């Protein structure tokens, strides 16, 4: 009886099978990034809907700020699952080849985006 092919083959054909706990931890990290992306997109859509609802009589600058914040949240939210896939793949290959784990290239952009969003929301609230 032969094993069923696994997706993506480019990952599973390399190296040897790592400890299952590490593979499962890598998968949990992948899912956490996907959940983060969903939450950021939801926050962006929610803020835009709230902005559209409350924009009557609001200061025009704050309406634009909230639209920019919504766009940033949605863009970063889209980038998170993309990063999750490539990060999962790189990490799984490292686990299979017993090489040092790669660093995350999404952490710093995410931190910067959240800080920018916070500052813009603060400015929007003051207007």
N, CA, C and O atoms as CSV, one atom per row, in Angstrom:
chain,resi,resn,atom,element,x,y,z
A,1,UNK,N,N,0.848,-1.175,0.000
A,1,UNK,CA,C,0.000,0.000,0.000
A,1,UNK,C,C,0.898,1.244,0.000
A,1,UNK,O,O,1.751,1.400,0.873
A,2,UNK,N,N,0.700,2.112,-0.972
A,2,UNK,CA,C,1.536,3.313,-1.059
A,2,UNK,C,C,0.832,4.486,-0.383
A,2,UNK,O,O,-0.394,4.543,-0.298
A,3,UNK,N,N,1.647,5.407,0.091
A,3,UNK,CA,C,1.105,6.587,0.763
A,3,UNK,C,C,0.477,7.524,-0.263
A,3,UNK,O,O,0.956,7.644,-1.390
A,4,UNK,N,N,-0.596,8.183,0.146
A,4,UNK,CA,C,-1.233,9.156,-0.737
A,4,UNK,C,C,-0.297,10.340,-0.921
A,4,UNK,O,O,0.397,10.726,0.019
A,5,UNK,N,N,-0.265,10.924,-2.116
A,5,UNK,CA,C,0.569,12.107,-2.318
A,5,UNK,C,C,0.052,13.260,-1.454
A,5,UNK,O,O,-1.154,13.423,-1.268
A,6,UNK,N,N,0.967,14.038,-0.943
A,6,UNK,CA,C,0.608,15.150,-0.073
A,6,UNK,C,C,0.874,16.471,-0.788
A,6,UNK,O,O,1.800,16.586,-1.591
A,7,UNK,N,N,0.052,17.449,-0.484
A,7,UNK,CA,C,0.188,18.786,-1.083
A,7,UNK,C,C,0.773,19.732,-0.055
A,7,UNK,O,O,0.349,19.725,1.101
A,8,UNK,N,N,1.728,20.535,-0.449
A,8,UNK,CA,C,2.408,20.614,-1.737
A,8,UNK,C,C,3.575,19.632,-1.792
A,8,UNK,O,O,4.361,19.520,-0.852
A,9,UNK,N,N,3.664,18.942,-2.890
A,9,UNK,CA,C,4.696,17.915,-3.056
A,9,UNK,C,C,6.089,18.501,-2.915
A,9,UNK,O,O,6.991,17.830,-2.414
A,10,UNK,N,N,6.281,19.746,-3.349
A,10,UNK,CA,C,7.601,20.382,-3.255
A,10,UNK,C,C,8.085,20.487,-1.813
A,10,UNK,O,O,9.288,20.567,-1.565
A,11,UNK,N,N,7.157,20.485,-0.869
A,11,UNK,CA,C,7.526,20.525,0.553
A,11,UNK,C,C,7.732,19.111,1.071
A,11,UNK,O,O,8.756,18.814,1.686
A,12,UNK,N,N,6.766,18.242,0.825
A,12,UNK,CA,C,6.777,16.924,1.437
A,12,UNK,C,C,7.744,15.938,0.805
A,12,UNK,O,O,8.000,14.878,1.376
A,13,UNK,N,N,8.287,16.264,-0.362
A,13,UNK,CA,C,9.282,15.393,-0.978
A,13,UNK,C,C,10.680,15.671,-0.439
A,13,UNK,O,O,11.612,14.921,-0.729
A,14,UNK,N,N,10.840,16.732,0.338
A,14,UNK,CA,C,12.162,17.113,0.836
A,14,UNK,C,C,12.421,16.525,2.212
A,14,UNK,O,O,11.501,16.338,3.009
A,15,UNK,N,N,13.678,16.238,2.475
A,15,UNK,CA,C,14.104,15.827,3.806
A,15,UNK,C,C,13.359,14.631,4.350
A,15,UNK,O,O,12.857,13.788,3.607
A,16,UNK,N,N,13.300,14.581,5.679
A,16,UNK,CA,C,12.620,13.471,6.349
A,16,UNK,C,C,11.477,14.011,7.195
A,16,UNK,O,O,11.389,15.208,7.467
A,17,UNK,N,N,10.619,13.111,7.597
A,17,UNK,CA,C,9.438,13.481,8.375
A,17,UNK,C,C,9.888,13.997,9.756
A,17,UNK,O,O,10.543,13.269,10.501
A,18,UNK,N,N,9.536,15.260,10.099
A,18,UNK,CA,C,9.924,15.793,11.411
A,18,UNK,C,C,8.983,15.296,12.510
A,18,UNK,O,O,7.974,14.643,12.241
A,19,UNK,N,N,9.332,15.614,13.728
A,19,UNK,CA,C,8.469,15.314,14.864
A,19,UNK,C,C,7.096,15.938,14.596
A,19,UNK,O,O,7.007,17.111,14.234
A,20,UNK,N,N,6.059,15.177,14.769
A,20,UNK,CA,C,4.703,15.639,14.464
A,20,UNK,C,C,4.310,16.876,15.269
A,20,UNK,O,O,3.549,17.715,14.789
A,21,UNK,N,N,4.822,16.986,16.474
A,21,UNK,CA,C,4.484,18.160,17.306
A,21,UNK,C,C,4.932,19.450,16.647
A,21,UNK,O,O,4.234,20.461,16.727
A,22,UNK,N,N,6.091,19.430,15.995
A,22,UNK,CA,C,6.601,20.637,15.341
A,22,UNK,C,C,5.780,20.973,14.097
A,22,UNK,O,O,5.499,22.140,13.824
A,23,UNK,N,N,5.403,19.945,13.351
A,23,UNK,CA,C,4.569,20.166,12.172
A,23,UNK,C,C,3.212,20.740,12.580
A,23,UNK,O,O,2.702,21.660,11.941
A,24,UNK,N,N,2.634,20.189,13.650
A,24,UNK,CA,C,1.343,20.694,14.123
A,24,UNK,C,C,1.461,22.113,14.679
A,24,UNK,O,O,0.549,22.921,14.498
A,25,UNK,N,N,2.556,22.423,15.343
A,25,UNK,CA,C,2.772,23.795,15.829
A,25,UNK,C,C,2.905,24.754,14.655
A,25,UNK,O,O,2.393,25.873,14.705
A,26,UNK,N,N,3.586,24.325,13.604
A,26,UNK,CA,C,3.714,25.145,12.402
A,26,UNK,C,C,2.338,25.392,11.783
A,26,UNK,O,O,2.053,26.496,11.318
A,27,UNK,N,N,1.497,24.375,11.778
A,27,UNK,CA,C,0.138,24.530,11.245
A,27,UNK,C,C,-0.689,25.481,12.108
A,27,UNK,O,O,-1.454,26.287,11.577
A,28,UNK,N,N,-0.546,25.398,13.427
A,28,UNK,CA,C,-1.273,26.326,14.311
A,28,UNK,C,C,-0.840,27.766,14.076
A,28,UNK,O,O,-1.663,28.680,14.122
A,29,UNK,N,N,0.450,27.970,13.825
A,29,UNK,CA,C,0.934,29.316,13.515
A,29,UNK,C,C,0.336,29.803,12.204
A,29,UNK,O,O,-0.070,30.960,12.093
A,30,UNK,N,N,0.283,28.926,11.216
A,30,UNK,CA,C,-0.352,29.254,9.938
A,30,UNK,C,C,-1.795,29.703,10.163
A,30,UNK,O,O,-2.218,30.737,9.645
A,31,UNK,N,N,-2.542,28.924,10.931
A,31,UNK,CA,C,-3.945,29.252,11.181
A,31,UNK,C,C,-4.088,30.553,11.972
A,31,UNK,O,O,-5.046,31.296,11.762
A,32,UNK,N,N,-3.159,30.834,12.868
A,32,UNK,CA,C,-3.207,32.087,13.626
A,32,UNK,C,C,-3.029,33.284,12.699
A,32,UNK,O,O,-3.705,34.301,12.856
A,33,UNK,N,N,-2.120,33.165,11.735
A,33,UNK,CA,C,-1.936,34.250,10.762
A,33,UNK,C,C,-3.189,34.442,9.909
A,33,UNK,O,O,-3.565,35.572,9.596
A,34,UNK,N,N,-3.833,33.333,9.535
A,34,UNK,CA,C,-5.066,33.429,8.748
A,34,UNK,C,C,-6.152,34.114,9.575
A,34,UNK,O,O,-6.860,34.985,9.069
A,35,UNK,N,N,-6.288,33.726,10.846
A,35,UNK,CA,C,-7.281,34.373,11.725
A,35,UNK,C,C,-6.980,35.849,11.904
A,35,UNK,O,O,-7.899,36.667,11.938
A,36,UNK,N,N,-5.710,36.202,12.018
A,36,UNK,CA,C,-5.333,37.605,12.138
A,36,UNK,C,C,-5.737,38.372,10.893
A,36,UNK,O,O,-6.241,39.491,10.986
A,37,UNK,N,N,-5.519,37.778,9.727
A,37,UNK,CA,C,-5.917,38.424,8.480
A,37,UNK,C,C,-7.418,38.638,8.401
A,37,UNK,O,O,-7.877,39.699,7.977
A,38,UNK,N,N,-8.186,37.631,8.808
A,38,UNK,CA,C,-9.643,37.761,8.803
A,38,UNK,C,C,-10.077,38.872,9.754
A,38,UNK,O,O,-10.955,39.668,9.419
A,39,UNK,N,N,-9.472,38.929,10.929
A,39,UNK,CA,C,-9.824,39.956,11.910
A,39,UNK,C,C,-9.492,41.358,11.388
A,39,UNK,O,O,-10.283,42.286,11.552
A,40,UNK,N,N,-8.326,41.508,10.762
A,40,UNK,CA,C,-7.947,42.819,10.230
A,40,UNK,C,C,-8.875,43.251,9.098
A,40,UNK,O,O,-9.275,44.413,9.032
A,41,UNK,N,N,-9.219,42.318,8.206
A,41,UNK,CA,C,-10.148,42.662,7.123
A,41,UNK,C,C,-11.523,43.006,7.689
A,41,UNK,O,O,-12.166,43.949,7.228
A,42,UNK,N,N,-11.971,42.253,8.677
A,42,UNK,CA,C,-13.256,42.540,9.314
A,42,UNK,C,C,-13.265,43.905,9.978
A,42,UNK,O,O,-14.254,44.633,9.898
A,43,UNK,N,N,-12.157,44.256,10.640
A,43,UNK,CA,C,-12.059,45.573,11.267
A,43,UNK,C,C,-12.080,46.674,10.212
A,43,UNK,O,O,-12.712,47.713,10.405
A,44,UNK,N,N,-11.391,46.449,9.102
A,44,UNK,CA,C,-11.373,47.444,8.026
A,44,UNK,C,C,-12.745,47.650,7.411
A,44,UNK,O,O,-13.162,48.784,7.177
A,45,UNK,N,N,-13.443,46.559,7.151
A,45,UNK,CA,C,-14.792,46.661,6.584
A,45,UNK,C,C,-15.731,47.301,7.601
A,45,UNK,O,O,-16.533,48.167,7.253
A,46,UNK,N,N,-15.631,46.877,8.847
A,46,UNK,CA,C,-16.485,47.446,9.890
A,46,UNK,C,C,-16.277,48.937,10.059
A,46,UNK,O,O,-17.240,49.691,10.193
A,47,UNK,N,N,-15.026,49.364,10.054
A,47,UNK,CA,C,-14.729,50.791,10.190
A,47,UNK,C,C,-15.268,51.567,8.995
A,47,UNK,O,O,-15.787,52.671,9.158
A,48,UNK,N,N,-15.150,51.007,7.807
A,48,UNK,CA,C,-15.657,51.698,6.612
A,48,UNK,C,C,-17.180,51.796,6.645
A,48,UNK,O,O,-17.738,52.829,6.273
A,49,UNK,N,N,-17.854,50.748,7.080
A,49,UNK,CA,C,-19.316,50.783,7.195
A,49,UNK,C,C,-19.730,51.815,8.244
A,49,UNK,O,O,-20.650,52.601,8.018
A,50,UNK,N,N,-19.050,51.809,9.392
A,50,UNK,CA,C,-19.333,52.789,10.440
A,50,UNK,C,C,-19.061,54.207,9.941
A,50,UNK,O,O,-19.835,55.125,10.211
A,51,UNK,N,N,-17.975,54.376,9.223
A,51,UNK,CA,C,-17.613,55.677,8.659
A,51,UNK,C,C,-18.692,56.159,7.694
A,51,UNK,O,O,-19.080,57.326,7.731
A,52,UNK,N,N,-19.173,55.274,6.837
A,52,UNK,CA,C,-20.213,55.650,5.876
A,52,UNK,C,C,-21.510,55.996,6.594
A,52,UNK,O,O,-22.233,56.901,6.176
A,53,UNK,N,N,-21.805,55.275,7.676
A,53,UNK,CA,C,-23.032,55.511,8.424
A,53,UNK,C,C,-22.986,56.830,9.184
A,53,UNK,O,O,-23.973,57.565,9.228
A,54,UNK,N,N,-21.840,57.125,9.779
A,54,UNK,CA,C,-21.728,58.303,10.637
A,54,UNK,C,C,-21.160,59.525,9.931
A,54,UNK,O,O,-20.979,60.564,10.566
A,55,UNK,N,N,-20.876,59.431,8.644
A,55,UNK,CA,C,-20.194,60.521,7.948
A,55,UNK,C,C,-21.063,61.756,7.750
A,55,UNK,O,O,-20.537,62.828,7.453
A,56,UNK,N,N,-22.371,61.635,7.903
A,56,UNK,CA,C,-23.242,62.802,7.742
A,56,UNK,C,C,-22.953,63.794,8.857
A,56,UNK,O,O,-23.173,63.507,10.033
A,57,UNK,N,N,-22.460,64.955,8.475
A,57,UNK,CA,C,-22.158,65.991,9.448
A,57,UNK,C,C,-20.792,65.851,10.091
A,57,UNK,O,O,-20.411,66.693,10.904
A,58,UNK,N,N,-20.048,64.815,9.750
A,58,UNK,CA,C,-18.712,64.642,10.319
A,58,UNK,C,C,-17.718,65.510,9.570
A,58,UNK,O,O,-17.952,65.888,8.422
A,59,UNK,N,N,-16.612,65.822,10.221
A,59,UNK,CA,C,-15.549,66.596,9.591
A,59,UNK,C,C,-14.991,65.791,8.423
A,59,UNK,O,O,-14.709,64.601,8.560
A,60,UNK,N,N,-14.834,66.447,7.268
A,60,UNK,CA,C,-14.415,65.752,6.045
A,60,UNK,C,C,-13.050,65.084,6.203
A,60,UNK,O,O,-12.833,63.997,5.667
A,61,UNK,N,N,-12.129,65.714,6.928
A,61,UNK,CA,C,-10.791,65.138,7.098
A,61,UNK,C,C,-10.861,63.830,7.865
A,61,UNK,O,O,-10.163,62.874,7.527
A,62,UNK,N,N,-11.698,63.777,8.895
A,62,UNK,CA,C,-11.787,62.538,9.671
A,62,UNK,C,C,-12.395,61.412,8.828
A,62,UNK,O,O,-12.018,60.252,8.993
A,63,UNK,N,N,-13.329,61.737,7.928
A,63,UNK,CA,C,-13.916,60.719,7.055
A,63,UNK,C,C,-12.852,60.123,6.142
A,63,UNK,O,O,-12.824,58.913,5.921
A,64,UNK,N,N,-11.983,60.969,5.615
A,64,UNK,CA,C,-10.891,60.481,4.760
A,64,UNK,C,C,-9.891,59.659,5.561
A,64,UNK,O,O,-9.384,58.643,5.085
A,65,UNK,N,N,-9.612,60.107,6.776
A,65,UNK,CA,C,-8.677,59.352,7.630
A,65,UNK,C,C,-9.220,57.956,7.888
A,65,UNK,O,O,-8.481,56.976,7.796
A,66,UNK,N,N,-10.505,57.857,8.209
A,66,UNK,CA,C,-11.087,56.546,8.484
A,66,UNK,C,C,-11.083,55.658,7.236
A,66,UNK,O,O,-10.920,54.442,7.343
A,67,UNK,N,N,-11.260,56.248,6.072
A,67,UNK,CA,C,-11.195,55.465,4.829
A,67,UNK,C,C,-9.782,54.948,4.592
A,67,UNK,O,O,-9.598,53.812,4.155
A,68,UNK,N,N,-8.785,55.783,4.881
A,68,UNK,CA,C,-7.386,55.353,4.742
A,68,UNK,C,C,-7.079,54.231,5.727
A,68,UNK,O,O,-6.441,53.241,5.370
A,69,UNK,N,N,-7.537,54.389,6.972
A,69,UNK,CA,C,-7.319,53.352,7.991
A,69,UNK,C,C,-7.992,52.051,7.549
A,69,UNK,O,O,-7.405,50.977,7.681
A,70,UNK,N,N,-9.205,52.137,7.031
A,70,UNK,CA,C,-9.902,50.948,6.543
A,70,UNK,C,C,-9.101,50.260,5.452
A,70,UNK,O,O,-8.953,49.038,5.456
A,71,UNK,N,N,-8.586,51.046,4.522
A,71,UNK,CA,C,-7.794,50.477,3.421
A,71,UNK,C,C,-6.535,49.796,3.951
A,71,UNK,O,O,-6.188,48.703,3.503
A,72,UNK,N,N,-5.852,50.431,4.901
A,72,UNK,CA,C,-4.638,49.832,5.482
A,72,UNK,C,C,-4.981,48.507,6.148
A,72,UNK,O,O,-4.287,47.510,5.948
A,73,UNK,N,N,-6.052,48.492,6.940
A,73,UNK,CA,C,-6.447,47.262,7.625
A,73,UNK,C,C,-6.779,46.151,6.634
A,73,UNK,O,O,-6.388,45.002,6.838
A,74,UNK,N,N,-7.490,46.481,5.576
A,74,UNK,CA,C,-7.865,45.466,4.591
A,74,UNK,C,C,-6.638,44.962,3.833
A,74,UNK,O,O,-6.519,43.763,3.582
A,75,UNK,N,N,-5.733,45.854,3.468
A,75,UNK,CA,C,-4.520,45.442,2.739
A,75,UNK,C,C,-3.651,44.540,3.605
A,75,UNK,O,O,-3.187,43.497,3.144
A,76,UNK,N,N,-3.429,44.930,4.849
A,76,UNK,CA,C,-2.635,44.085,5.748
A,76,UNK,C,C,-3.369,42.770,6.014
A,76,UNK,O,O,-2.742,41.717,6.135
A,77,UNK,N,N,-4.701,42.835,6.105
A,77,UNK,CA,C,-5.490,41.621,6.290
A,77,UNK,C,C,-5.353,40.653,5.125
A,77,UNK,O,O,-5.347,39.438,5.324
A,78,UNK,N,N,-5.244,41.175,3.925
A,78,UNK,CA,C,-5.027,40.327,2.742
A,78,UNK,C,C,-3.610,39.758,2.749
A,78,UNK,O,O,-3.392,38.614,2.351
A,79,UNK,N,N,-2.654,40.557,3.200
A,79,UNK,CA,C,-1.255,40.120,3.200
A,79,UNK,C,C,-0.996,39.014,4.231
A,79,UNK,O,O,-0.115,38.180,4.028
A,80,UNK,N,N,-1.747,39.000,5.322
A,80,UNK,CA,C,-1.497,38.013,6.383
A,80,UNK,C,C,-1.634,36.562,5.921
A,80,UNK,O,O,-0.718,35.776,6.163
A,81,UNK,N,N,-2.735,36.164,5.266
A,81,UNK,CA,C,-2.801,34.769,4.833
A,81,UNK,C,C,-1.797,34.420,3.736
A,81,UNK,O,O,-1.347,33.278,3.638
A,82,UNK,N,N,-1.450,35.404,2.916
A,82,UNK,CA,C,-0.410,35.159,1.906
A,82,UNK,C,C,0.908,34.867,2.608
A,82,UNK,O,O,1.615,33.919,2.266
A,83,UNK,N,N,1.228,35.706,3.605
A,83,UNK,CA,C,2.426,35.473,4.414
A,83,UNK,C,C,2.338,34.130,5.130
A,83,UNK,O,O,3.335,33.414,5.233
A,84,UNK,N,N,1.155,33.787,5.623
A,84,UNK,CA,C,0.982,32.532,6.357
A,84,UNK,C,C,1.382,31.343,5.499
A,84,UNK,O,O,2.069,30.434,5.966
A,85,UNK,N,N,0.951,31.350,4.244
A,85,UNK,CA,C,1.270,30.238,3.355
A,85,UNK,C,C,2.782,30.108,3.142
A,85,UNK,O,O,3.350,29.029,3.310
A,86,UNK,N,N,3.421,31.216,2.770
A,86,UNK,CA,C,4.853,31.154,2.478
A,86,UNK,C,C,5.677,30.880,3.734
A,86,UNK,O,O,6.691,30.185,3.674
A,87,UNK,N,N,5.250,31.415,4.850
A,87,UNK,CA,C,5.952,31.169,6.111
A,87,UNK,C,C,5.795,29.705,6.522
A,87,UNK,O,O,6.764,29.070,6.939
A,88,UNK,N,N,4.582,29.171,6.408
A,88,UNK,CA,C,4.364,27.757,6.723
A,88,UNK,C,C,5.262,26.878,5.863
A,88,UNK,O,O,5.899,25.948,6.357
A,89,UNK,N,N,5.303,27.186,4.564
A,89,UNK,CA,C,6.092,26.401,3.617
A,89,UNK,C,C,7.579,26.445,3.962
A,89,UNK,O,O,8.239,25.407,4.021
A,90,UNK,N,N,8.106,27.656,4.191
A,90,UNK,CA,C,9.531,27.797,4.533
A,90,UNK,C,C,9.858,27.058,5.831
A,90,UNK,O,O,10.878,26.376,5.923
A,91,UNK,N,N,8.992,27.197,6.824
A,91,UNK,CA,C,9.234,26.554,8.114
A,91,UNK,C,C,9.156,25.040,7.997
A,91,UNK,O,O,9.982,24.328,8.567
A,92,UNK,N,N,8.173,24.548,7.265
A,92,UNK,CA,C,8.033,23.095,7.109
A,92,UNK,C,C,9.253,22.507,6.399
A,92,UNK,O,O,9.720,21.427,6.763
A,93,UNK,N,N,9.764,23.198,5.406
A,93,UNK,CA,C,10.968,22.730,4.712
A,93,UNK,C,C,12.153,22.703,5.682
A,93,UNK,O,O,12.928,21.747,5.694
A,94,UNK,N,N,12.289,23.746,6.485
A,94,UNK,CA,C,13.384,23.773,7.467
A,94,UNK,C,C,13.253,22.638,8.479
A,94,UNK,O,O,14.249,22.017,8.851
A,95,UNK,N,N,12.031,22.369,8.920
A,95,UNK,CA,C,11.819,21.252,9.852
A,95,UNK,C,C,12.203,19.928,9.200
A,95,UNK,O,O,12.828,19.078,9.834
A,96,UNK,N,N,11.832,19.758,7.948
A,96,UNK,CA,C,12.106,18.509,7.246
A,96,UNK,C,C,13.596,18.332,6.924
A,96,UNK,O,O,14.092,17.207,6.859
A,97,UNK,N,N,14.302,19.447,6.725
A,97,UNK,CA,C,15.725,19.381,6.392
A,97,UNK,C,C,16.623,19.608,7.608
A,97,UNK,O,O,17.849,19.632,7.494
A,98,UNK,N,N,15.994,19.773,8.774
A,98,UNK,CA,C,16.726,19.979,10.034
A,98,UNK,C,C,17.706,21.154,9.935
A,98,UNK,O,O,18.872,21.048,10.317
A,99,UNK,N,N,17.201,22.268,9.413
A,99,UNK,CA,C,17.999,23.493,9.300
A,99,UNK,C,C,17.366,24.570,10.190
A,99,UNK,O,O,16.220,24.422,10.616
A,100,UNK,N,N,18.099,25.650,10.471
A,100,UNK,CA,C,17.537,26.702,11.331
A,100,UNK,C,C,16.242,27.276,10.742
A,100,UNK,O,O,16.091,27.407,9.527
A,101,UNK,N,N,15.334,27.606,11.629
A,101,UNK,CA,C,14.042,28.142,11.194
A,101,UNK,C,C,14.201,29.555,10.644
A,101,UNK,O,O,15.039,30.318,11.125
A,102,UNK,N,N,13.408,29.904,9.646
A,102,UNK,CA,C,13.490,31.246,9.062
A,102,UNK,C,C,12.820,32.273,9.974
A,102,UNK,O,O,11.996,31.932,10.822
A,103,UNK,N,N,13.189,33.521,9.781
A,103,UNK,CA,C,12.517,34.583,10.525
A,103,UNK,C,C,11.274,35.012,9.768
A,103,UNK,O,O,11.132,34.761,8.571
A,104,UNK,N,N,10.383,35.661,10.489
A,104,UNK,CA,C,9.145,36.125,9.872
A,104,UNK,C,C,9.376,37.492,9.258
A,104,UNK,O,O,9.881,38.398,9.922
A,105,UNK,N,N,9.006,37.648,7.980
A,105,UNK,CA,C,9.172,38.957,7.362
A,105,UNK,C,C,7.897,39.789,7.458
A,105,UNK,O,O,7.876,40.928,6.992
A,106,UNK,N,N,6.836,39.248,8.050
A,106,UNK,CA,C,5.579,39.981,8.166
A,106,UNK,C,C,5.439,40.705,9.504
A,106,UNK,O,O,4.613,41.609,9.632
A,107,UNK,N,N,6.222,40.324,10.482
A,107,UNK,CA,C,6.063,40.898,11.817
A,107,UNK,C,C,6.260,42.403,11.830
A,107,UNK,O,O,5.411,43.129,12.349
A,108,UNK,N,N,7.349,42.883,11.276
A,108,UNK,CA,C,7.613,44.325,11.298
A,108,UNK,C,C,6.582,45.119,10.499
A,108,UNK,O,O,6.085,46.122,11.011
A,109,UNK,N,N,6.230,44.725,9.264
A,109,UNK,CA,C,5.175,45.474,8.563
A,109,UNK,C,C,3.851,45.492,9.326
A,109,UNK,O,O,3.138,46.496,9.307
A,110,UNK,N,N,3.518,44.387,9.998
A,110,UNK,CA,C,2.277,44.337,10.759
A,110,UNK,C,C,2.328,45.312,11.934
A,110,UNK,O,O,1.361,46.030,12.191
A,111,UNK,N,N,3.438,45.337,12.635
A,111,UNK,CA,C,3.601,46.269,13.763
A,111,UNK,C,C,3.511,47.710,13.270
A,111,UNK,O,O,2.816,48.530,13.870
A,112,UNK,N,N,4.201,48.016,12.194
A,112,UNK,CA,C,4.170,49.379,11.647
A,112,UNK,C,C,2.745,49.751,11.240
A,112,UNK,O,O,2.289,50.857,11.529
A,113,UNK,N,N,2.042,48.839,10.576
A,113,UNK,CA,C,0.670,49.118,10.139
A,113,UNK,C,C,-0.247,49.363,11.324
A,113,UNK,O,O,-1.075,50.273,11.282
A,114,UNK,N,N,-0.119,48.573,12.376
A,114,UNK,CA,C,-0.974,48.750,13.549
A,114,UNK,C,C,-0.677,50.079,14.240
A,114,UNK,O,O,-1.596,50.753,14.705
A,115,UNK,N,N,0.596,50.459,14.311
A,115,UNK,CA,C,0.956,51.756,14.907
A,115,UNK,C,C,0.394,52.897,14.064
A,115,UNK,O,O,-0.173,53.847,14.605
A,116,UNK,N,N,0.548,52.810,12.746
A,116,UNK,CA,C,0.013,53.850,11.855
A,116,UNK,C,C,-1.501,53.937,11.996
A,116,UNK,O,O,-2.057,55.034,12.059
A,117,UNK,N,N,-2.165,52.796,12.044
A,117,UNK,CA,C,-3.619,52.773,12.213
A,117,UNK,C,C,-4.004,53.441,13.535
A,117,UNK,O,O,-4.937,54.243,13.578
A,118,UNK,N,N,-3.298,53.117,14.594
A,118,UNK,CA,C,-3.583,53.724,15.897
A,118,UNK,C,C,-3.414,55.226,15.896
A,118,UNK,O,O,-4.248,55.954,16.433
A,119,UNK,N,N,-2.323,55.695,15.285
A,119,UNK,CA,C,-2.071,57.145,15.212
A,119,UNK,C,C,-3.158,57.827,14.385
A,119,UNK,O,O,-3.691,58.861,14.787
A,120,UNK,N,N,-3.485,57.247,13.229
A,120,UNK,CA,C,-4.518,57.850,12.374
A,120,UNK,C,C,-5.885,57.858,13.056
A,120,UNK,O,O,-6.632,58.830,12.947
A,121,UNK,N,N,-6.207,56.781,13.753
A,121,UNK,CA,C,-7.485,56.764,14.481
A,121,UNK,C,C,-7.496,57.840,15.560
A,121,UNK,O,O,-8.506,58.512,15.765
A,122,UNK,N,N,-6.374,57.998,16.244
A,122,UNK,CA,C,-6.278,59.056,17.259
A,122,UNK,C,C,-6.478,60.435,16.669
A,122,UNK,O,O,-7.192,61.262,17.236
A,123,UNK,N,N,-5.845,60.688,15.525
A,123,UNK,CA,C,-5.998,61.974,14.837
A,123,UNK,C,C,-7.442,62.164,14.397
A,123,UNK,O,O,-8.014,63.243,14.552
A,124,UNK,N,N,-8.030,61.092,13.842
A,124,UNK,CA,C,-9.420,61.168,13.396
A,124,UNK,C,C,-10.377,61.475,14.529
A,124,UNK,O,O,-11.343,62.215,14.344
A,125,UNK,N,N,-10.114,60.908,15.711
A,125,UNK,CA,C,-10.972,61.165,16.864
A,125,UNK,C,C,-10.853,62.595,17.364
A,125,UNK,O,O,-11.813,63.158,17.891
A,126,UNK,N,N,-9.670,63.183,17.198
A,126,UNK,CA,C,-9.465,64.548,17.675
A,126,UNK,C,C,-10.094,65.598,16.759
A,126,UNK,O,O,-10.342,66.725,17.187
A,127,UNK,N,N,-10.354,65.233,15.496
A,127,UNK,CA,C,-10.940,66.201,14.558
A,127,UNK,C,C,-12.423,66.362,14.768
A,127,UNK,O,O,-13.065,67.139,14.061
